[in-house]
């Protein structure tokens, strides 16, 4: 499996930042970097990460299966996560998720027909003090209302139109 020169450089720098014998600690960031470029964690990708880090493919698969931010399924370019855990739930998280689902026309772990936006209901994104919270890719949004969510989704759609 070949990576882009930028990803290859990033992985090399990552692996060199760990002391000898500890390079396996690079697995999670390596998977995140690769997932960002490839869109998901494929079987070939797991095999390549395992080879580079001296792990078995099963060890890599166990990590991918454990961490919810790593996924084998292709998500949309913009992945919207809506927290519905206790703090967010008490401040309207479930209603916010329902609003997002209706606005996008998709449900939990589904992708819009154009492949641009995916939606996921999540247990916690660590923003309890600012509930309800959502995350779009790596960007957190706090104290989100339905109107704010609509504006965020409109922004995602308009940025997509500019890219095409």
Backbone bond lengths (Angstrom), bond angles and torsions (degrees), N, CA, C in turn:
res aa  C-N    CA-C-N  psi(-1)  N-CA   C-N-CA  omega(-1)  CA-C   N-CA-C  phi
1 X - - - 1.453 - - 1.520 107.74 -
2 X 1.328 115.48 136.03 1.456 119.58 179.00 1.522 110.20 -112.37
3 X 1.313 115.23 144.36 1.449 122.96 178.04 1.520 108.98 -109.07
4 X 1.313 115.85 161.79 1.463 119.77 174.80 1.525 107.99 -63.10
5 X 1.331 117.70 156.45 1.471 119.50 177.91 1.536 112.22 -57.10
6 X 1.342 116.71 -36.77 1.472 120.09 179.71 1.530 111.38 -65.11
7 X 1.340 115.94 -43.94 1.464 119.56 179.23 1.520 110.10 -67.87
8 X 1.313 117.17 -40.97 1.466 120.84 178.64 1.528 110.45 -59.02
9 X 1.320 116.67 -43.06 1.466 121.38 178.73 1.536 110.68 -64.44
10 X 1.314 115.58 -42.24 1.472 120.14 -179.75 1.531 111.03 -63.99
11 X 1.329 116.77 -41.91 1.468 121.12 179.92 1.529 110.29 -66.97
12 X 1.317 117.33 -42.26 1.459 120.78 178.61 1.527 110.68 -60.41
13 X 1.323 116.33 -46.33 1.475 120.50 178.40 1.529 110.34 -61.27
14 X 1.326 116.45 -42.60 1.469 120.79 178.79 1.524 111.18 -60.19
15 X 1.323 116.25 -50.76 1.472 119.96 -177.32 1.524 111.77 -63.79
16 X 1.325 117.09 -33.52 1.475 120.84 179.09 1.525 112.81 -74.86
17 X 1.328 117.00 -12.73 1.464 119.51 -179.56 1.534 112.63 -83.85
18 X 1.333 117.06 -6.51 1.464 121.14 178.91 1.520 109.94 -103.53
19 X 1.335 117.27 143.68 1.469 119.42 178.67 1.533 110.82 -68.77
20 X 1.311 116.95 157.22 1.471 120.27 177.26 1.526 110.61 -52.28
21 X 1.295 116.13 138.33 1.454 120.93 -179.25 1.517 114.02 85.93
22 X 1.316 117.88 -8.43 1.465 121.82 -179.06 1.530 112.49 -119.83
23 X 1.323 116.60 9.12 1.460 120.41 -175.79 1.532 112.26 -62.62
24 X 1.308 117.71 -24.04 1.467 120.25 178.74 1.529 111.65 -61.94
25 X 1.327 117.09 -19.98 1.463 121.13 176.40 1.521 112.18 -67.13
26 X 1.315 117.29 -11.96 1.466 122.03 178.20 1.526 111.97 -79.33
27 X 1.317 118.88 -4.55 1.462 121.47 -172.50 1.527 113.58 -57.16
28 X 1.323 118.38 -52.50 1.468 119.76 -175.33 1.528 111.47 -64.23
29 X 1.347 119.67 -50.07 1.458 116.61 177.16 1.533 112.60 -61.72
30 X 1.333 117.97 -35.71 1.458 120.72 178.24 1.525 110.29 -61.49
31 X 1.324 116.36 -45.30 1.464 120.33 178.80 1.530 111.33 -62.35
32 X 1.331 116.88 -40.74 1.465 119.82 178.53 1.527 111.39 -64.48
33 X 1.322 117.38 -43.56 1.463 120.54 177.63 1.524 110.64 -59.32
34 X 1.325 115.50 -46.88 1.466 120.55 -178.70 1.525 111.02 -65.49
35 X 1.315 116.55 -42.80 1.462 120.78 179.42 1.529 110.81 -61.40
36 X 1.328 116.72 -39.56 1.460 120.32 178.08 1.526 110.96 -60.65
37 X 1.316 116.71 -38.67 1.467 119.51 -179.05 1.520 112.44 -81.32
38 X 1.324 117.39 -41.78 1.457 121.32 -173.21 1.532 113.42 -89.87
39 X 1.324 116.98 -21.74 1.458 120.45 -179.70 1.511 114.76 97.02
40 X 1.311 116.92 -18.77 1.464 121.59 178.15 1.528 108.91 -168.93
41 X 1.329 116.21 175.26 1.459 121.97 179.23 1.534 107.57 -102.04
42 X 1.310 116.35 105.74 1.466 121.27 -179.89 1.528 110.28 -88.73
43 X 1.325 116.03 170.05 1.468 120.89 176.09 1.527 110.03 -61.24
44 X 1.336 116.38 -43.23 1.463 119.84 179.17 1.524 111.39 -61.85
45 X 1.313 116.09 -39.27 1.461 120.59 179.91 1.532 110.59 -65.55
46 X 1.328 116.82 -43.32 1.470 119.40 177.78 1.523 110.37 -60.93
47 X 1.329 116.67 -41.65 1.466 121.20 179.87 1.530 110.59 -63.12
48 X 1.333 116.89 -41.91 1.462 120.93 -179.28 1.530 111.37 -67.28
49 X 1.324 117.11 -42.72 1.475 120.19 177.65 1.523 110.31 -63.37
50 X 1.321 116.16 -41.13 1.468 120.34 178.27 1.532 110.12 -60.58
51 X 1.321 116.43 -46.23 1.467 120.80 -179.70 1.526 111.24 -59.88
52 X 1.310 116.59 -46.87 1.462 120.77 -176.90 1.525 112.98 -65.87
53 X 1.323 116.15 -31.04 1.474 119.78 -176.17 1.523 113.66 -102.13
54 X 1.326 117.18 1.09 1.465 120.31 179.76 1.518 112.79 69.88
55 X 1.322 116.63 34.62 1.460 122.93 179.00 1.524 109.71 -112.68
56 X 1.311 116.41 166.70 1.464 118.93 172.23 1.531 108.36 -84.96
57 X 1.326 116.44 156.85 1.450 119.92 177.59 1.523 109.97 -61.53
58 X 1.328 116.88 -33.42 1.459 121.36 178.11 1.531 111.29 -63.21
59 X 1.325 117.88 -40.39 1.470 120.43 178.04 1.530 110.67 -61.94
60 X 1.317 116.21 -39.73 1.464 119.90 178.51 1.527 109.65 -68.05
61 X 1.318 116.66 -43.44 1.468 121.43 179.56 1.523 110.98 -60.71
62 X 1.315 118.24 -37.83 1.467 121.36 178.18 1.532 111.08 -62.72
63 X 1.322 117.40 -40.01 1.464 121.49 178.38 1.528 109.71 -66.95
64 X 1.319 116.75 -46.00 1.471 121.11 179.22 1.526 110.19 -59.98
65 X 1.316 117.22 -40.64 1.462 121.38 179.76 1.519 113.63 -69.39
66 X 1.318 117.00 -28.06 1.461 121.01 -176.75 1.525 112.62 -80.49
67 X 1.314 117.17 -43.05 1.464 121.16 -173.43 1.528 111.28 -91.66
68 X 1.323 116.06 120.84 1.465 120.79 -176.00 1.524 113.29 -68.22
69 X 1.328 118.37 -18.29 1.468 119.52 179.79 1.531 111.67 -81.21
70 X 1.322 116.97 -6.50 1.462 122.04 175.32 1.521 107.72 -104.72
71 X 1.311 117.23 133.11 1.459 118.69 -175.68 1.527 113.03 -141.37
72 X 1.312 113.42 143.18 1.455 121.49 179.10 1.526 111.71 -87.78
73 X 1.306 116.31 -18.02 1.459 121.94 -179.72 1.529 108.69 -91.83
74 X 1.320 116.10 144.01 1.464 120.20 177.91 1.524 108.83 -72.43
75 X 1.338 116.08 122.92 1.457 121.93 174.84 1.513 108.89 -94.16
76 X 1.329 115.45 174.98 1.452 120.04 174.12 1.520 110.24 -70.54
77 X 1.324 115.52 165.33 1.466 120.20 177.10 1.523 109.58 -58.01
78 X 1.332 116.14 -33.78 1.463 122.53 176.61 1.517 107.86 -115.16
79 X 1.323 115.58 116.58 1.461 121.27 -178.01 1.529 109.04 -103.67
80 X 1.321 116.16 113.32 1.459 122.82 -176.94 1.525 108.83 -96.81
81 X 1.320 116.33 120.45 1.457 121.78 177.51 1.525 107.94 -114.13
82 X 1.325 115.86 125.81 1.461 121.36 179.43 1.518 107.60 -112.81
83 X 1.326 116.03 121.97 1.457 121.33 179.84 1.528 109.79 -78.24
84 X 1.338 115.69 132.02 1.466 120.98 175.62 1.525 110.88 -126.76
85 X 1.339 117.12 21.72 1.455 120.23 177.10 1.530 109.04 -71.46
86 X 1.306 118.04 178.02 1.459 123.27 -167.93 1.531 114.12 -49.27
87 X 1.325 118.33 -55.02 1.470 119.79 -177.48 1.521 111.22 -60.84
88 X 1.319 115.94 -46.57 1.469 119.29 179.93 1.531 110.67 -68.42
89 X 1.313 116.22 -37.78 1.464 120.31 178.95 1.529 110.53 -59.96
90 X 1.317 116.82 -43.59 1.463 121.09 -178.73 1.526 112.34 -66.97
91 X 1.341 116.53 -20.69 1.462 120.59 -178.31 1.531 112.16 -110.37
92 X 1.347 116.86 18.74 1.461 120.25 173.00 1.514 115.88 101.23
93 X 1.313 118.41 16.43 1.456 121.80 -179.04 1.524 114.06 -60.70
94 X 1.330 116.23 -41.23 1.469 119.04 -179.83 1.524 110.82 -66.25
95 X 1.323 116.48 -40.38 1.465 120.34 177.58 1.533 110.23 -65.90
96 X 1.321 116.48 -37.21 1.459 121.15 178.35 1.528 110.19 -65.00
97 X 1.322 116.52 -41.88 1.464 120.05 177.23 1.535 110.09 -62.84
98 X 1.331 117.37 -45.17 1.467 121.05 178.58 1.526 110.57 -59.87
99 X 1.320 116.61 -40.02 1.464 121.20 178.49 1.539 110.39 -63.88
100 X 1.322 116.53 -44.61 1.469 120.76 178.90 1.524 110.63 -62.15
101 X 1.321 115.87 -43.71 1.463 120.96 179.82 1.526 111.31 -60.38
102 X 1.315 115.34 -44.33 1.469 120.04 179.47 1.530 110.79 -67.83
103 X 1.322 117.20 -44.16 1.469 121.61 -178.20 1.529 111.64 -63.48
104 X 1.316 116.39 -35.78 1.466 120.47 -177.96 1.531 112.92 -91.87
105 X 1.331 116.41 -18.72 1.461 120.05 -178.18 1.517 113.38 73.03
106 X 1.326 115.73 25.39 1.470 120.93 179.57 1.522 109.24 -137.37
107 X 1.315 115.97 163.81 1.457 121.43 178.23 1.524 111.53 -111.97
108 X 1.312 113.94 -165.31 1.462 123.16 -177.89 1.521 111.30 -56.31
109 X 1.339 114.68 126.47 1.467 123.12 177.51 1.524 113.22 60.40
110 X 1.334 114.61 33.23 1.458 119.88 175.70 1.520 109.39 -113.87
111 X 1.325 115.24 164.75 1.463 122.71 -176.83 1.522 108.47 -123.80
112 X 1.334 116.86 140.54 1.459 120.30 177.63 1.536 109.00 -60.22
113 X 1.320 116.83 152.57 1.471 119.85 -177.41 1.525 114.60 -54.49
114 X 1.333 117.62 -30.32 1.468 119.95 179.01 1.529 112.22 -81.94
115 X 1.343 117.18 -3.06 1.461 121.55 177.36 1.512 114.85 76.57
116 X 1.318 117.91 10.46 1.461 120.67 -174.27 1.523 113.00 -87.81
117 X 1.335 118.18 -40.77 1.463 121.20 -174.61 1.525 109.98 -123.40
118 X 1.315 116.20 134.79 1.463 121.69 172.23 1.525 107.52 -119.73
119 X 1.319 115.38 156.97 1.463 121.70 -175.50 1.518 109.92 -129.39
120 X 1.316 115.08 139.27 1.463 120.14 178.35 1.522 109.62 -145.17
121 X 1.311 115.58 132.14 1.464 121.71 171.53 1.518 106.17 -87.57
122 X 1.337 116.84 124.56 1.460 120.34 -176.07 1.523 110.66 -120.01
123 X 1.312 114.43 157.79 1.462 121.77 -177.74 1.515 113.24 -75.55
124 X 1.322 117.65 -41.09 1.455 119.05 -177.47 1.516 109.57 -164.35
125 X 1.321 116.02 136.39 1.468 120.18 174.23 1.531 110.31 -119.28
126 X 1.329 115.45 14.41 1.461 120.48 173.55 1.516 114.84 73.02
127 X 1.319 116.59 31.46 1.469 119.70 -179.02 1.527 110.27 -126.99
128 X 1.305 116.85 40.05 1.463 121.67 -174.59 1.526 113.64 -57.97
129 X 1.312 117.08 -33.87 1.465 120.10 -179.06 1.526 113.16 -70.59
130 X 1.336 115.93 -15.10 1.462 120.30 -176.98 1.526 111.44 -122.20
131 X 1.311 116.19 31.00 1.467 122.02 -176.47 1.530 111.02 -67.14
132 X 1.328 115.98 151.27 1.464 127.69 -6.78 1.520 111.02 -78.35
133 X 1.325 114.49 147.73 1.454 120.80 -175.13 1.519 111.02 -124.53
134 X 1.317 114.02 149.77 1.464 120.13 173.66 1.527 107.88 -133.98
135 X 1.308 114.15 163.74 1.450 120.74 176.11 1.520 107.45 -132.40
136 X 1.339 116.47 131.70 1.459 121.58 173.64 1.521 105.56 -117.42
137 X 1.325 114.70 112.01 1.458 121.98 -170.12 1.525 107.89 53.89
138 X 1.312 120.06 -115.55 1.466 120.73 -178.73 1.525 112.94 -103.56
139 X 1.310 117.30 8.27 1.461 120.95 -178.36 1.526 111.44 -98.85
140 X 1.334 116.10 125.14 1.456 121.81 178.03 1.521 110.23 -91.66
141 X 1.340 114.99 145.13 1.466 121.71 175.88 1.525 106.89 -132.98
142 X 1.334 115.46 129.36 1.468 121.18 -173.01 1.513 111.43 -113.60
143 X 1.347 115.51 157.99 1.467 122.44 179.42 1.530 110.57 51.06
144 X 1.307 115.87 46.23 1.460 122.01 -173.07 1.527 110.65 -79.04
145 X 1.320 115.06 133.34 1.462 122.54 173.41 1.525 107.86 -107.38
146 X 1.322 116.68 169.82 1.465 120.33 177.28 1.529 110.81 -59.86
147 X 1.336 117.11 -40.79 1.468 120.57 178.55 1.531 111.17 -62.84
148 X 1.334 116.38 -42.66 1.468 120.19 178.20 1.527 110.30 -62.88
149 X 1.326 116.15 -42.19 1.455 120.31 179.64 1.527 110.39 -61.54
150 X 1.334 116.86 -43.39 1.466 120.21 178.08 1.524 110.82 -58.80
151 X 1.324 117.38 -42.41 1.463 121.30 179.70 1.529 111.17 -65.56
152 X 1.334 116.12 -40.49 1.461 119.87 177.58 1.529 111.05 -62.89
153 X 1.326 116.45 -44.28 1.467 120.41 179.21 1.525 110.90 -65.59
154 X 1.322 116.93 -39.41 1.468 120.27 176.11 1.529 110.16 -61.94
155 X 1.333 116.27 -40.03 1.468 120.66 178.14 1.521 112.18 -63.39
156 X 1.316 116.05 -40.65 1.470 120.85 177.22 1.524 109.65 -63.38
157 X 1.304 116.52 -44.90 1.475 120.26 -179.38 1.525 110.97 -65.53
158 X 1.325 118.18 -41.02 1.463 120.52 -178.56 1.527 110.93 -70.96
159 X 1.321 118.90 -35.46 1.464 120.31 177.61 1.522 109.90 -68.21
160 X 1.312 116.58 -32.25 1.462 120.81 176.43 1.521 109.79 -65.48
161 X 1.321 117.25 -41.14 1.461 121.17 -179.11 1.528 110.73 -65.64
162 X 1.335 117.56 -34.41 1.453 120.99 179.26 1.531 111.42 -69.55
163 X 1.342 116.50 -31.94 1.463 121.82 -177.16 1.533 110.95 -72.62
164 X 1.310 117.62 -34.89 1.470 120.44 -174.29 1.482 114.02 -67.61
